[in-house]
Amino acid sequence: MPPSLHSAAEQAYAFFHQKEKVYVHSTSEREMDHIEDCISSYVNTMSPALYDALAAGRAGYLREHVTFPADLRDAVSRLEHLLAA
């Protein structure tokens, strides 16, 4: 992985991992919606190459309410594997 992509992956992992830990334990719809909005905003500014690698062609990845919980878990897992390689 190129150094710039590795750095982007480290930053994304730190952000997503922290947000996932709060999201999975939250009982507040407002808090969960806020986390979804934060992740969506982050995704809009992250490295397009990294986003494409994470999304693997899935439209709306990390941007749709219905699939967000599964997408967030998937993104954290994919980033862990990318960083371990």
Biopython code that builds the backbone (N, CA, C, O; Angstrom):
import numpy as np
from Bio.PDB.StructureBuilder import StructureBuilder

atoms = [
    (1, "MET", "N", (0.848, -1.166, 0.000)),
    (1, "MET", "CA", (0.000, 0.000, 0.000)),
    (1, "MET", "C", (0.898, 1.235, 0.000)),
    (1, "MET", "O", (1.827, 1.325, 0.803)),
    (2, "PRO", "N", (0.626, 2.190, -0.900)),
    (2, "PRO", "CA", (1.433, 3.419, -0.940)),
    (2, "PRO", "C", (1.369, 4.166, 0.404)),
    (2, "PRO", "O", (0.350, 4.108, 1.092)),
    (3, "PRO", "N", (2.436, 4.858, 0.777)),
    (3, "PRO", "CA", (2.467, 5.555, 2.068)),
    (3, "PRO", "C", (1.288, 6.508, 2.289)),
    (3, "PRO", "O", (0.741, 6.570, 3.390)),
    (4, "SER", "N", (0.899, 7.241, 1.260)),
    (4, "SER", "CA", (-0.215, 8.187, 1.448)),
    (4, "SER", "C", (-1.526, 7.451, 1.706)),
    (4, "SER", "O", (-2.356, 7.920, 2.485)),
    (5, "LEU", "N", (-1.719, 6.309, 1.062)),
    (5, "LEU", "CA", (-2.928, 5.522, 1.289)),
    (5, "LEU", "C", (-2.886, 4.865, 2.663)),
    (5, "LEU", "O", (-3.914, 4.740, 3.329)),
    (6, "HIS", "N", (-1.692, 4.444, 3.087)),
    (6, "HIS", "CA", (-1.541, 3.857, 4.420)),
    (6, "HIS", "C", (-1.895, 4.885, 5.491)),
    (6, "HIS", "O", (-2.592, 4.568, 6.455)),
    (7, "SER", "N", (-1.423, 6.097, 5.324)),
    (7, "SER", "CA", (-1.724, 7.170, 6.272)),
    (7, "SER", "C", (-3.230, 7.446, 6.306)),
    (7, "SER", "O", (-3.804, 7.621, 7.381)),
    (8, "ALA", "N", (-3.867, 7.484, 5.137)),
    (8, "ALA", "CA", (-5.313, 7.704, 5.061)),
    (8, "ALA", "C", (-6.058, 6.561, 5.738)),
    (8, "ALA", "O", (-7.069, 6.787, 6.404)),
    (9, "ALA", "N", (-5.565, 5.337, 5.572)),
    (9, "ALA", "CA", (-6.200, 4.174, 6.198)),
    (9, "ALA", "C", (-6.063, 4.238, 7.715)),
    (9, "ALA", "O", (-7.004, 3.907, 8.436)),
    (10, "GLU", "N", (-4.903, 4.658, 8.203)),
    (10, "GLU", "CA", (-4.709, 4.799, 9.656)),
    (10, "GLU", "C", (-5.667, 5.824, 10.241)),
    (10, "GLU", "O", (-6.277, 5.589, 11.284)),
    (11, "GLN", "N", (-5.796, 6.963, 9.566)),
    (11, "GLN", "CA", (-6.696, 8.009, 10.040)),
    (11, "GLN", "C", (-8.142, 7.532, 10.017)),
    (11, "GLN", "O", (-8.881, 7.738, 10.979)),
    (12, "ALA", "N", (-8.546, 6.896, 8.925)),
    (12, "ALA", "CA", (-9.917, 6.405, 8.804)),
    (12, "ALA", "C", (-10.193, 5.349, 9.867)),
    (12, "ALA", "O", (-11.258, 5.347, 10.484)),
    (13, "TYR", "N", (-9.239, 4.456, 10.080)),
    (13, "TYR", "CA", (-9.425, 3.414, 11.088)),
    (13, "TYR", "C", (-9.634, 4.021, 12.473)),
    (13, "TYR", "O", (-10.553, 3.626, 13.191)),
    (14, "ALA", "N", (-8.801, 4.961, 12.844)),
    (14, "ALA", "CA", (-8.921, 5.588, 14.164)),
    (14, "ALA", "C", (-10.296, 6.238, 14.328)),
    (14, "ALA", "O", (-10.932, 6.095, 15.372)),
    (15, "PHE", "N", (-10.742, 6.937, 13.318)),
    (15, "PHE", "CA", (-12.031, 7.631, 13.376)),
    (15, "PHE", "C", (-13.187, 6.632, 13.389)),
    (15, "PHE", "O", (-14.070, 6.714, 14.243)),
    (16, "PHE", "N", (-13.185, 5.696, 12.450)),
    (16, "PHE", "CA", (-14.284, 4.733, 12.352)),
    (16, "PHE", "C", (-14.351, 3.837, 13.588)),
    (16, "PHE", "O", (-15.434, 3.567, 14.106)),
    (17, "HIS", "N", (-13.195, 3.380, 14.054)),
    (17, "HIS", "CA", (-13.155, 2.485, 15.218)),
    (17, "HIS", "C", (-13.740, 3.183, 16.440)),
    (17, "HIS", "O", (-14.538, 2.598, 17.173)),
    (18, "GLN", "N", (-13.347, 4.419, 16.655)),
    (18, "GLN", "CA", (-13.860, 5.169, 17.805)),
    (18, "GLN", "C", (-15.364, 5.370, 17.695)),
    (18, "GLN", "O", (-16.089, 5.177, 18.671)),
    (19, "LYS", "N", (-15.835, 5.754, 16.522)),
    (19, "LYS", "CA", (-17.275, 5.989, 16.318)),
    (19, "LYS", "C", (-18.061, 4.687, 16.428)),
    (19, "LYS", "O", (-19.175, 4.681, 16.952)),
    (20, "GLU", "N", (-17.495, 3.588, 15.942)),
    (20, "GLU", "CA", (-18.191, 2.294, 16.020)),
    (20, "GLU", "C", (-18.403, 1.893, 17.480)),
    (20, "GLU", "O", (-19.479, 1.412, 17.834)),
    (21, "LYS", "N", (-17.404, 2.083, 18.320)),
    (21, "LYS", "CA", (-17.518, 1.702, 19.734)),
    (21, "LYS", "C", (-18.653, 2.454, 20.419)),
    (21, "LYS", "O", (-19.375, 1.880, 21.235)),
    (22, "VAL", "N", (-18.813, 3.714, 20.098)),
    (22, "VAL", "CA", (-19.913, 4.497, 20.674)),
    (22, "VAL", "C", (-21.239, 4.057, 20.054)),
    (22, "VAL", "O", (-22.230, 3.875, 20.761)),
    (23, "TYR", "N", (-21.251, 3.891, 18.742)),
    (23, "TYR", "CA", (-22.479, 3.562, 18.005)),
    (23, "TYR", "C", (-23.099, 2.254, 18.493)),
    (23, "TYR", "O", (-24.307, 2.197, 18.723)),
    (24, "VAL", "N", (-22.300, 1.214, 18.652)),
    (24, "VAL", "CA", (-22.851, -0.098, 19.009)),
    (24, "VAL", "C", (-23.410, -0.145, 20.431)),
    (24, "VAL", "O", (-24.230, -1.007, 20.746)),
    (25, "HIS", "N", (-22.980, 0.759, 21.272)),
    (25, "HIS", "CA", (-23.468, 0.775, 22.650)),
    (25, "HIS", "C", (-24.503, 1.870, 22.906)),
    (25, "HIS", "O", (-25.042, 1.979, 24.008)),
    (26, "SER", "N", (-24.770, 2.663, 21.900)),
    (26, "SER", "CA", (-25.693, 3.775, 22.074)),
    (26, "SER", "C", (-27.140, 3.299, 22.121)),
    (26, "SER", "O", (-27.532, 2.368, 21.418)),
    (27, "THR", "N", (-27.915, 3.956, 22.959)),
    (27, "THR", "CA", (-29.360, 3.712, 23.017)),
    (27, "THR", "C", (-30.121, 4.959, 22.570)),
    (27, "THR", "O", (-31.349, 5.011, 22.643)),
    (28, "SER", "N", (-29.388, 5.940, 22.117)),
    (28, "SER", "CA", (-29.978, 7.207, 21.697)),
    (28, "SER", "C", (-30.015, 7.293, 20.167)),
    (28, "SER", "O", (-28.972, 7.290, 19.513)),
    (29, "GLU", "N", (-31.212, 7.369, 19.613)),
    (29, "GLU", "CA", (-31.347, 7.509, 18.155)),
    (29, "GLU", "C", (-30.660, 8.789, 17.677)),
    (29, "GLU", "O", (-30.057, 8.815, 16.604)),
    (30, "ARG", "N", (-30.757, 9.831, 18.471)),
    (30, "ARG", "CA", (-30.128, 11.102, 18.104)),
    (30, "ARG", "C", (-28.609, 10.960, 18.012)),
    (30, "ARG", "O", (-27.984, 11.451, 17.072)),
    (31, "GLU", "N", (-28.030, 10.285, 18.994)),
    (31, "GLU", "CA", (-26.583, 10.075, 18.983)),
    (31, "GLU", "C", (-26.170, 9.204, 17.792)),
    (31, "GLU", "O", (-25.173, 9.484, 17.127)),
    (32, "MET", "N", (-26.933, 8.159, 17.534)),
    (32, "MET", "CA", (-26.624, 7.271, 16.416)),
    (32, "MET", "C", (-26.736, 8.013, 15.086)),
    (32, "MET", "O", (-25.897, 7.834, 14.203)),
    (33, "ASP", "N", (-27.765, 8.842, 14.940)),
    (33, "ASP", "CA", (-27.914, 9.646, 13.723)),
    (33, "ASP", "C", (-26.748, 10.611, 13.558)),
    (33, "ASP", "O", (-26.262, 10.833, 12.449)),
    (34, "HIS", "N", (-26.305, 11.185, 14.681)),
    (34, "HIS", "CA", (-25.164, 12.113, 14.641)),
    (34, "HIS", "C", (-23.895, 11.380, 14.167)),
    (34, "HIS", "O", (-23.131, 11.912, 13.361)),
    (35, "ILE", "N", (-23.681, 10.176, 14.668)),
    (35, "ILE", "CA", (-22.514, 9.397, 14.246)),
    (35, "ILE", "C", (-22.613, 9.074, 12.764)),
    (35, "ILE", "O", (-21.618, 9.174, 12.046)),
    (36, "GLU", "N", (-23.786, 8.691, 12.294)),
    (36, "GLU", "CA", (-23.978, 8.417, 10.865)),
    (36, "GLU", "C", (-23.647, 9.656, 10.037)),
    (36, "GLU", "O", (-22.990, 9.556, 9.000)),
    (37, "ASP", "N", (-24.095, 10.807, 10.490)),
    (37, "ASP", "CA", (-23.798, 12.060, 9.781)),
    (37, "ASP", "C", (-22.297, 12.357, 9.782)),
    (37, "ASP", "O", (-21.744, 12.767, 8.761)),
    (38, "CYS", "N", (-21.646, 12.152, 10.915)),
    (38, "CYS", "CA", (-20.194, 12.394, 11.006)),
    (38, "CYS", "C", (-19.424, 11.476, 10.067)),
    (38, "CYS", "O", (-18.512, 11.918, 9.369)),
    (39, "ILE", "N", (-19.790, 10.204, 10.053)),
    (39, "ILE", "CA", (-19.103, 9.250, 9.172)),
    (39, "ILE", "C", (-19.355, 9.610, 7.715)),
    (39, "ILE", "O", (-18.432, 9.581, 6.901)),
    (40, "SER", "N", (-20.583, 9.945, 7.383)),
    (40, "SER", "CA", (-20.918, 10.314, 6.004)),
    (40, "SER", "C", (-20.119, 11.530, 5.561)),
    (40, "SER", "O", (-19.616, 11.563, 4.438)),
    (41, "SER", "N", (-19.996, 12.530, 6.426)),
    (41, "SER", "CA", (-19.202, 13.717, 6.105)),
    (41, "SER", "C", (-17.733, 13.355, 5.912)),
    (41, "SER", "O", (-17.079, 13.857, 4.998)),
    (42, "TYR", "N", (-17.224, 12.488, 6.769)),
    (42, "TYR", "CA", (-15.832, 12.055, 6.661)),
    (42, "TYR", "C", (-15.604, 11.333, 5.341)),
    (42, "TYR", "O", (-14.613, 11.578, 4.653)),
    (43, "VAL", "N", (-16.522, 10.446, 4.995)),
    (43, "VAL", "CA", (-16.420, 9.673, 3.754)),
    (43, "VAL", "C", (-16.367, 10.599, 2.541)),
    (43, "VAL", "O", (-15.669, 10.313, 1.568)),
    (44, "ASN", "N", (-17.101, 11.700, 2.600)),
    (44, "ASN", "CA", (-17.119, 12.646, 1.482)),
    (44, "ASN", "C", (-15.785, 13.345, 1.266)),
    (44, "ASN", "O", (-15.545, 13.901, 0.194)),
    (45, "THR", "N", (-14.915, 13.324, 2.271)),
    (45, "THR", "CA", (-13.628, 14.011, 2.153)),
    (45, "THR", "C", (-12.432, 13.060, 2.164)),
    (45, "THR", "O", (-11.293, 13.496, 1.998)),
    (46, "MET", "N", (-12.682, 11.775, 2.356)),
    (46, "MET", "CA", (-11.559, 10.839, 2.452)),
    (46, "MET", "C", (-10.987, 10.494, 1.075)),
    (46, "MET", "O", (-11.570, 10.834, 0.046)),
    (47, "SER", "N", (-9.887, 9.844, 1.075)),
    (47, "SER", "CA", (-9.215, 9.419, -0.157)),
    (47, "SER", "C", (-10.176, 8.587, -1.013)),
    (47, "SER", "O", (-10.685, 7.565, -0.553)),
    (48, "PRO", "N", (-10.427, 9.018, -2.250)),
    (48, "PRO", "CA", (-11.308, 8.235, -3.121)),
    (48, "PRO", "C", (-10.804, 6.809, -3.338)),
    (48, "PRO", "O", (-11.607, 5.881, -3.436)),
    (49, "ALA", "N", (-9.504, 6.626, -3.412)),
    (49, "ALA", "CA", (-8.948, 5.282, -3.594)),
    (49, "ALA", "C", (-9.250, 4.397, -2.385)),
    (49, "ALA", "O", (-9.586, 3.222, -2.535)),
    (50, "LEU", "N", (-9.130, 4.967, -1.196)),
    (50, "LEU", "CA", (-9.420, 4.205, 0.014)),
    (50, "LEU", "C", (-10.913, 3.894, 0.095)),
    (50, "LEU", "O", (-11.297, 2.768, 0.409)),
    (51, "TYR", "N", (-11.748, 4.882, -0.184)),
    (51, "TYR", "CA", (-13.192, 4.644, -0.154)),
    (51, "TYR", "C", (-13.573, 3.543, -1.141)),
    (51, "TYR", "O", (-14.356, 2.652, -0.812)),
    (52, "ASP", "N", (-13.022, 3.605, -2.344)),
    (52, "ASP", "CA", (-13.322, 2.581, -3.349)),
    (52, "ASP", "C", (-12.886, 1.196, -2.875)),
    (52, "ASP", "O", (-13.590, 0.212, -3.103)),
    (53, "ALA", "N", (-11.738, 1.117, -2.223)),
    (53, "ALA", "CA", (-11.259, -0.168, -1.705)),
    (53, "ALA", "C", (-12.190, -0.706, -0.622)),
    (53, "ALA", "O", (-12.454, -1.907, -0.565)),
    (54, "LEU", "N", (-12.680, 0.174, 0.225)),
    (54, "LEU", "CA", (-13.589, -0.251, 1.295)),
    (54, "LEU", "C", (-14.967, -0.614, 0.752)),
    (54, "LEU", "O", (-15.537, -1.638, 1.128)),
    (55, "ALA", "N", (-15.494, 0.216, -0.121)),
    (55, "ALA", "CA", (-16.859, 0.031, -0.630)),
    (55, "ALA", "C", (-16.974, -1.174, -1.548)),
    (55, "ALA", "O", (-18.043, -1.776, -1.646)),
    (56, "ALA", "N", (-15.898, -1.531, -2.214)),
    (56, "ALA", "CA", (-15.893, -2.689, -3.117)),
    (56, "ALA", "C", (-17.090, -2.672, -4.068)),
    (56, "ALA", "O", (-17.731, -3.698, -4.298)),
    (57, "GLY", "N", (-17.379, -1.494, -4.612)),
    (57, "GLY", "CA", (-18.441, -1.374, -5.602)),
    (57, "GLY", "C", (-19.853, -1.227, -5.042)),
    (57, "GLY", "O", (-20.812, -1.122, -5.807)),
    (58, "ARG", "N", (-19.990, -1.218, -3.732)),
    (58, "ARG", "CA", (-21.319, -1.091, -3.127)),
    (58, "ARG", "C", (-21.748, 0.370, -3.091)),
    (58, "ARG", "O", (-21.121, 1.198, -2.430)),
    (59, "ALA", "N", (-22.804, 0.669, -3.797)),
    (59, "ALA", "CA", (-23.345, 2.037, -3.832)),
    (59, "ALA", "C", (-23.895, 2.395, -2.454)),
    (59, "ALA", "O", (-24.515, 1.561, -1.794)),
    (60, "GLY", "N", (-23.670, 3.619, -2.025)),
    (60, "GLY", "CA", (-24.204, 4.096, -0.756)),
    (60, "GLY", "C", (-23.470, 3.593, 0.468)),
    (60, "GLY", "O", (-23.953, 3.772, 1.587)),
    (61, "TYR", "N", (-22.319, 2.970, 0.290)),
    (61, "TYR", "CA", (-21.540, 2.422, 1.402)),
    (61, "TYR", "C", (-21.239, 3.512, 2.427)),
    (61, "TYR", "O", (-20.700, 4.564, 2.085)),
    (62, "LEU", "N", (-21.585, 3.258, 3.664)),
    (62, "LEU", "CA", (-21.421, 4.175, 4.801)),
    (62, "LEU", "C", (-22.243, 5.456, 4.659)),
    (62, "LEU", "O", (-22.022, 6.417, 5.397)),
    (63, "ARG", "N", (-23.172, 5.477, 3.734)),
    (63, "ARG", "CA", (-23.967, 6.688, 3.506)),
    (63, "ARG", "C", (-25.468, 6.451, 3.647)),
    (63, "ARG", "O", (-26.252, 7.398, 3.589)),
    (64, "GLU", "N", (-25.873, 5.196, 3.831)),
    (64, "GLU", "CA", (-27.299, 4.891, 3.904)),
    (64, "GLU", "C", (-27.662, 4.350, 5.285)),
    (64, "GLU", "O", (-26.987, 3.474, 5.826)),
    (65, "HIS", "N", (-28.725, 4.884, 5.828)),
    (65, "HIS", "CA", (-29.166, 4.546, 7.179)),
    (65, "HIS", "C", (-29.401, 3.040, 7.355)),
    (65, "HIS", "O", (-28.980, 2.459, 8.355)),
    (66, "VAL", "N", (-30.062, 2.422, 6.399)),
    (66, "VAL", "CA", (-30.444, 1.012, 6.528)),
    (66, "VAL", "C", (-29.233, 0.093, 6.626)),
    (66, "VAL", "O", (-29.252, -0.872, 7.390)),
    (67, "THR", "N", (-28.199, 0.374, 5.875)),
    (67, "THR", "CA", (-27.020, -0.505, 5.859)),
    (67, "THR", "C", (-25.866, 0.018, 6.708)),
    (67, "THR", "O", (-24.819, -0.622, 6.793)),
    (68, "PHE", "N", (-26.050, 1.172, 7.333)),
    (68, "PHE", "CA", (-24.945, 1.807, 8.045)),
    (68, "PHE", "C", (-24.298, 0.924, 9.111)),
    (68, "PHE", "O", (-23.073, 0.802, 9.114)),
    (69, "PRO", "N", (-25.060, 0.300, 10.021)),
    (69, "PRO", "CA", (-24.388, -0.514, 11.062)),
    (69, "PRO", "C", (-23.486, -1.604, 10.471)),
    (69, "PRO", "O", (-22.351, -1.781, 10.914)),
    (70, "ALA", "N", (-23.987, -2.324, 9.486)),
    (70, "ALA", "CA", (-23.181, -3.384, 8.856)),
    (70, "ALA", "C", (-21.997, -2.792, 8.095)),
    (70, "ALA", "O", (-20.898, -3.345, 8.119)),
    (71, "ASP", "N", (-22.228, -1.670, 7.421)),
    (71, "ASP", "CA", (-21.148, -1.015, 6.678)),
    (71, "ASP", "C", (-20.038, -0.550, 7.607)),
    (71, "ASP", "O", (-18.858, -0.691, 7.283)),
    (72, "LEU", "N", (-20.403, 0.000, 8.754)),
    (72, "LEU", "CA", (-19.402, 0.498, 9.693)),
    (72, "LEU", "C", (-18.563, -0.655, 10.238)),
    (72, "LEU", "O", (-17.338, -0.555, 10.307)),
    (73, "ARG", "N", (-19.215, -1.741, 10.623)),
    (73, "ARG", "CA", (-18.466, -2.923, 11.086)),
    (73, "ARG", "C", (-17.540, -3.430, 9.984)),
    (73, "ARG", "O", (-16.384, -3.769, 10.238)),
    (74, "ASP", "N", (-18.054, -3.478, 8.770)),
    (74, "ASP", "CA", (-17.271, -3.941, 7.632)),
    (74, "ASP", "C", (-16.066, -3.027, 7.379)),
    (74, "ASP", "O", (-14.958, -3.509, 7.141)),
    (75, "ALA", "N", (-16.282, -1.728, 7.430)),
    (75, "ALA", "CA", (-15.198, -0.774, 7.184)),
    (75, "ALA", "C", (-14.089, -0.925, 8.211)),
    (75, "ALA", "O", (-12.909, -0.920, 7.859)),
    (76, "VAL", "N", (-14.456, -1.058, 9.473)),
    (76, "VAL", "CA", (-13.448, -1.230, 10.525)),
    (76, "VAL", "C", (-12.664, -2.519, 10.284)),
    (76, "VAL", "O", (-11.439, -2.528, 10.399)),
    (77, "SER", "N", (-13.353, -3.589, 9.956)),
    (77, "SER", "CA", (-12.698, -4.865, 9.691)),
    (77, "SER", "C", (-11.771, -4.780, 8.476)),
    (77, "SER", "O", (-10.637, -5.257, 8.522)),
    (78, "ARG", "N", (-12.251, -4.179, 7.403)),
    (78, "ARG", "CA", (-11.422, -4.046, 6.192)),
    (78, "ARG", "C", (-10.186, -3.198, 6.465)),
    (78, "ARG", "O", (-9.096, -3.509, 5.985)),
    (79, "LEU", "N", (-10.356, -2.135, 7.232)),
    (79, "LEU", "CA", (-9.209, -1.280, 7.555)),
    (79, "LEU", "C", (-8.200, -2.017, 8.414)),
    (79, "LEU", "O", (-6.993, -1.866, 8.222)),
    (80, "GLU", "N", (-8.681, -2.818, 9.366)),
    (80, "GLU", "CA", (-7.770, -3.619, 10.186)),
    (80, "GLU", "C", (-6.940, -4.537, 9.310)),
    (80, "GLU", "O", (-5.731, -4.662, 9.505)),
    (81, "HIS", "N", (-7.581, -5.177, 8.347)),
    (81, "HIS", "CA", (-6.855, -6.086, 7.452)),
    (81, "HIS", "C", (-5.871, -5.325, 6.556)),
    (81, "HIS", "O", (-4.754, -5.788, 6.326)),
    (82, "LEU", "N", (-6.282, -4.170, 6.058)),
    (82, "LEU", "CA", (-5.378, -3.367, 5.231)),
    (82, "LEU", "C", (-4.134, -2.949, 6.011)),
    (82, "LEU", "O", (-3.018, -2.995, 5.494)),
    (83, "LEU", "N", (-4.340, -2.546, 7.246)),
    (83, "LEU", "CA", (-3.218, -2.057, 8.051)),
    (83, "LEU", "C", (-2.312, -3.187, 8.536)),
    (83, "LEU", "O", (-1.131, -2.970, 8.808)),
    (84, "ALA", "N", (-2.866, -4.384, 8.642)),
    (84, "ALA", "CA", (-2.074, -5.532, 9.071)),
    (84, "ALA", "C", (-1.206, -6.092, 7.942)),
    (84, "ALA", "O", (-0.222, -6.790, 8.187)),
    (85, "ALA", "N", (-1.583, -5.778, 6.718)),
    (85, "ALA", "CA", (-0.857, -6.332, 5.552)),
    (85, "ALA", "C", (0.466, -5.641, 5.332)),
    (85, "ALA", "O", (1.194, -5.984, 4.401)),
]
sb = StructureBuilder()
sb.init_structure("model")
sb.init_model(0)
sb.init_chain("A")
sb.init_seg("    ")
for serial, (resi, resn, name, xyz) in enumerate(atoms, 1):
    if name == "N":
        sb.init_residue(resn, " ", resi, " ")
    sb.init_atom(name, np.array(xyz, "f"), 0.0, 1.0, " ", f" {name:<3s}", serial, name[0])
structure = sb.get_structure()
